Amino acid sequence: MSGYIDVHLHWCLFGRNQAEVKNELLHLENVGYEALVVLPLPGLGASPERVLNLVPGAYRSLCKLTAEATANDDLESWRPFKAAWDGEHHKLKLKSFIDLRAWDGVKELSYWWGEGHDGIKGILVAEEDTETMAMPPMREAPGISREAYFDAQKNLFKLTREKDVPLIYHVDVTRHGDFIEEQLSTYTDLKINLPHLGFSRKYFAGILERHANVMSDISSLGPYIQKAPEAYREFIMAFPDRIMLGSDTIASSSLAEASAYLEIVKNLNLPEDVEAALLWGNASRFLGL
């Protein structure tokens, strides 16, 4: 194993001191991380108030986010930070997956795509989610109808295929199983990560069995894994080549907290080859490293 790879960290810097974030990344580099997938979130022209609602309620509370903070465009802070990091030739590689949750599916994206990203991130929240995400419908950011919102989601899959990059797509498979099955049947060779085990291990197992191109990560599942380690160990053992390390940490709080997920995985006492696949191998294949 070359090093650890976390495929799910949010930038969402929103004005936080970048020197502090750099120190957190240096910590992860020293711990042994090889690569991180970071998800900058551009507003794509949305107001700071609407960008604020693009962030789940738990993170808004954790980081004490305000509309004033979200006026600091996330992609505009990410680009110079990544350029400076890359210029210093670190062992830790930062991979950028642009988060297009504010996209209406129509707006020209060439400015935000710029010189390119390593992948795309999407999230499907069609109705107000008061339980899991504490977010209003994502369609409120671009101000589109529910029908247009689902068209935008289809266009996001199409865009990912055109760009020939991997996709991280957040979806609750118990709410939108039909939609995601339709997309997976259309894009059978797309590298796609449906994180958080799709919010339902039972339902998601069927998706993994039906679609060989689908992977997942364990981001945000730490507390659940610690409560039921044997159940999650059993699931990972059933799909050892399909699950990746992810933490869901956020730069406006602390990226260093990602390392806690290493201990969570190691405490599962997985076979050495399965642990190595989860911490590095599967993500390396997903990212094409």
N, C-alpha and C positions, 0 to 999 in steps of 0.2 A: 504494500500500500504506500503510495507516494505521499499522501497527506489527506486531511479531511476536506470535504467540500460541502458547504451549506448552500442549498439552492433556493433559499427563500428569506431574504432580508429586505426590509423596506428602507428607502432613503428617507423621504418625508422629513427633510432636515429643517425646513421652515425657519431659518434664521439662527439655529443653534451654532455655537462656536465650533468651527471646523477643526481646530487644533485638538479639541477633546475627542472628536470622532476619530481623528487620525491616531491618537494614542490607543483608542479601543481596537482599531484595526491592527496596530502593531502588537497588541496583546494577543489577538487571534493568530497573527503570523507566528508569534513565538510559541503559542500552544501547539502549532503544527498544521494550521489550515493551509491548503494549497490554493483554493479558489472559493469565492463567494459570488452568488448571484444577487445583485442589488437592483431594486425596483424603483427607479425614480418616477414620480407621479406628476406629470405636467397638467396644468389646469386646462390647456387647450382653449384658452380664452374665457373660461368660466370665471365668475366673480369669486373673490376670496371667501365669501359666505357659502357659495356652492362648493368650492374646493374643500372647505371645512367638513361638509357633509359627505364627502367622498371617503373620509377617514372613519373607521369603525369607532363606536362610542367608547369602547374600552381604551383605545389608544388616545382618543381625545382627552379622556380623563387622566390617563397616565402621564401624558406630556403637557397637560393643561393648555391644549391648543386653543387658539383664538383665531378669528378672522384676520386680525392684524398679523398674526404669525404666518398664516397661509397665503398672505399677499406676497411672500417670498417664494417665487416660482421654484419648484423642486428641481426641474431639469436644468434651469439656469445655474443653480448651485452645484449640481452634480457634474456637469461637463468640465469646469475648470478643476474641480477636485480630482476627478479621475485622471485628467491629463497630467496633473502634478504628480499623482501617485505612480502612474505608469512611467513618468520621466525619471523617477528615482529607482527604477528597476528592482522592485520588491519581489520576493519569492511568492508572496500572496497575490494572486491575480483577481482583479475585480471585473466581473462580467455584468453587463448592463442589459436588463430586460425592461423596455419601456412600458410603463403601466398606462394602458389606454382606456381606463374605465370612464373617462370623461368624453370619449369620442362619440360623435353622432353617426358614425359609419359612412359619412359623406365628405366631411371636411378634408381638404388636402393636407397631408401630414409631412410633406417634405421638410418643412422647417424643423419640426420636432424630431424627425428621423435623422436629419443632419447627415453626418458621415456614417451613420449606421449604429445598430445595437446588436447585441448577441442573441436577442430573443424578444418576445412580446409577452406582456402580462394582461390578462383580462379577468373580469369578475362579473358574474351574473347575479344581480339583485333586482328582480323585476317588481317586487312588491315591497312595501315597508317591512323591514325586518326588525322587530322589537326584541326578539329573543336572542338570536345568535350574534348578529352583527351590530344591532342598535343603530341602524342606518335607514334613511329614507330611500325610495327607489332611485337607482343610479341614473335613470332617464331624466331626473330633475336637473342634473348638472348641465347637459346640453339643451334641456327644455324640449323634449320630444315625446311623442305619444308612446303608449305601450307597444303598439304594432311596429312603429319605427324603431323602437329600442331593440326588439328582437331581430329586425332587419340589420341593425348595426352590429349585433352580436354575430350574425352570419357573415357580415362583411369583414369582421375581425378575423374569423377563421380563414376567409379568402385571402385577406392581406397577409396573414402568416404564411400561407402556402406560396404566395407571390414572392415574399421576401426570403423564403426557404430558410427559416429559422425555427427554433423550438418555441413552444407556447406553454406558458403556465396559465391555467384557466381555473379560477375559483368558482365552483358550482356545488350547490347542495343537491346531490343526486336524488334525494327523496322528494324534492320540490320540482326539479326540472330534469328528471330522468329522460323523458321523451326528447327534449331538445338536445341534450348532449349525445344521446344515442344517434340521433339524426346526423349530427356533425361528425361523430366518429365513424359512421358508416360512409359518409361522403369523403372524408379525408383519412383514408385508411393507413397512409404511410407517414402522417404528420407526427413528429416527435411532440408529445403532449404530456404535461404533468398536471393532473387534477389533484391539488394538494388536500391535506387534512383527511386523507382517505375518503374523500367525497362526503364527509360528515355521516357516513353510515357504512361500517365495515361489511355488514351483511349484504347490502345492495351493491356496494362497490366491488365485492368479490366477483359478482357476476359480470360486471363491466371488464374487469381484468381478464376474466376467462374468455370473454367474447372479442376483446380488442387487444391484439398483441402489441400495439404501439403505445398503449397507455401506461403511464407511470404515476407515482404519487410521492408525497413527502409527508413527514410527521410534524410539520410546523404547527405550532399552537396546541399540540396534543400532549405536551409534557405532563400536565396534571392528570389527564385521563390515563396515560400510560403508567404513571406512578400508582394510581389507584387500582389498576387491573393489569399488572405486568404480564401475567400468564396469557391473558386473552390477546394482548397485542403481540406477544412473542409468537403465539400460535399463528396469528395472521401473517406476520413477517416470514415465518418459516414456510407458509403456504405459497408465498410469492417473493422468494428471496432476491430475485433479479429485477423487481419492479418498484421497490420502496427506497426512497432517498432521505438523506439527512436534511432537515430544514428546521428553522427556529421561529420565524416570524418576528424577529427582533426589529427594532425601528431606530433609525439614527437620531431622531429627536429625543430619544430616551437614552439607550445605551446598546450599541452593537456588541459590546463585550459579553453581554448576557447570553449570546449565542452558544458560548462554550458549555453552558449548563446542559445542553442537549447531548453533548458527548457523554457525560456521566449517565444520563438517562438511558442512552443506548447501551453503554457498557454494563450497566446494572441488569440488563435483560439476560446476560450470560448466553448470548447467541454463539453458535459455532464460529470459529475464527474466520472462516471464509464468508459466512453470511454477514458477520459484523463488518468485515472489510468491504463487502459489496454495498452495504447500507451507508457506510461512512465515506466511501470514496468511489468504488467501482461503478455502481449504477449511475451516479451523477456524471462521472467521467464519460460514460457512453452517451448519456442524454445530451451533454454539452458538446460532444465531439472533440474532447481533449486528446 
